[in-house]
Amino acid sequence: PHDLIVERCYIHGQRTGNVARGVALNSARTAIVDSYISECHGVGFDTQAIGGWNGPGPFKIVNNYLEGAGENVLLGGADPAIAGLVPADIEFRDNHCFKPRAWQPQDPQYAGTHWAVKNLFELKNARRVLIDGNLFEHNWVDAQNGFAILFTVVNQDGGAPWSVVEDVTFTNNVVRRAAAGVNISGRDYHHPSGQAARLRLSNNLFDELGGADWGVNGRFLQLTASLSVTVDHNTIAQTGNLVMGYGTPNERFVFTNNVAPHNEYGVIGEGTGPGRSTLDKYFPGAVFQKNALAGGRSNLYPPDNFFPAAHPRAAKERGTDNKVIGCDLATLKQIQMAEK
């Protein structure tokens, strides 16, 4: 199927019923725009507002409200029947990905059915993806560990060794009220796969990550086995570690011009201490400059970073590009969306 447009549609399940997904996106040249997809949830299985695994794209997903318990949006998750297929050329802009508090057992608004909750947006097999100007909010520890955004290469059933997540741009988004921020897993450790490569997270606001409402995870970024990940000009407010490295080292890692609290461990790895020892083992040759890590210790980190006593949400320091470090809040269209 190809050349399809879903426009100004209301696609929904029922408040108490199981619904696997709103749209199964297994097609070519398809747009989902100006639509409202809600009440996609299930007990004990994955559900999505939009989920696809057997369509090549291109896909345009713009200006929608998307409500799903498992993953609000998922590309991958099953092996494509078409050999070599990778969903590609994907535009994901100006959407609101949301999970109602009525789905959260710990919340006073809980409606009484324990739907399986995982994350807000996940790529398991995709390339050339633009994720820009979206609002992602409400994700808690449940069937997963609470990360809101996942870039995880998965050859789901072992029949798609070409699976990759590559050339992804994540810009001008707001991610807030979640147990944790971004999880990047560069390779599938159960089956042969490609690698997560050339991912850029720039000019985003990550706010209210961790805490009693969402789960004790609190990490901003966790990653392994990735290639060429750039994290630049983000403003972050998390309760746990800033960056966690584990498993296979991450090559060509760039972390510049970001503002965040250091908290207890800051940049930490499995079996390594905060700062340089973790960077040396899990991020060899990393560029780590012009970051403001509130409460951190300068002797643990490479030179040319800042360590203010408190979180400088409106930082004044200049970054590697001579712009003020952190995200430029004036460019975040989601701030206007969130105020409506």
Steps between C-alpha positions, in 0.01 A plus 500: 500500500628846416410867453265513799391801708332482841390858567278657769391161630393390848631147556435353843441198716270477800590601854498142634578291190818355349612668175828391342564817297328795338686483167714210372744691281611227255496696177690731267453876457255556784399808702320519834417865569273715717347193668415378851584141598415390854412215740750257345581268792516136603559278801817293465592589139646787296270770363564810290320802361719450189710188443666372183758238401435395138480831310791678328365854537533787448272597788370843598354510854420861584277687747329206670397408853630146563404292802634146543581298809787284374680727258313805377700462177709197402687416179626142502393247757449215253714377211393643164380245246686695229870415491726795575214733596578790733227763555659822374456870425274569795379846602357512853415860592268700725339199668388455859585154641319453830396236755208591730559480873184285516722216372750533787426275800676732747304809396182621676336521154561128431199348322559143615648309203875431497599550136858403402697826476843523333607826331391800292701451180719214380701419189613138461558503124505836320720741308491865402257617767423861595333538843442871544277729703309234696372480856560167677359466851394254771695175512565291809677181607272206417558237229833677427742710704336832420708655220283729288699479173669182371735457205564126529612285207301174515491206260180399674449137396847432358401526133604860429878532554498825297310683779649843582418830663700763316500863388252619762454867589319577826462878527284768662298255710369512856524174697359531847344317796660163438708255701801544269604668175673321211620139465729413205589136441729478200469131416268206558681268740267206431518493118732644230417862411633828372593786731353821638697770322493875440242603756470868591313638804506878481310794651259295710355556845495193728310590814375315811685175431473264796347551840224334698227564243678322213750254648840503661703457176565871442771460233523740209698283255603135497690352207711215371660390171406817312690688229504878457245615757495879547326664798516878462325807646247320718358615833444207736344459844540142624514346848754223425816454294556730205661242269538124555736290287503121506587196290675580171669844474338782305722642224511867388281624783449877522347667807517879474322817612253327733358619832411243768538414868792270571325326791695227679681328214460714185668312215541145629552147366483140609809448717639850447492820700347834404657706226827418323524130585152441352574715195825312437340155519152545354550810282857483366607817322179681600460875459371624837506881514312812608246322719361649819471217754351648815662368816771301318874501570730643236790267588297197384428627150687627194585871498276765342181411686308697765396393849256750653362438846137490384321404176538804271177458305575828326876457452719789388813311397586476131545165331720354229300694239501824703128462574362487853520143628186294559195499275351811345156499660375762254520248217306223677159506340380248758518761774209675327319167459542415867350833607176448304 
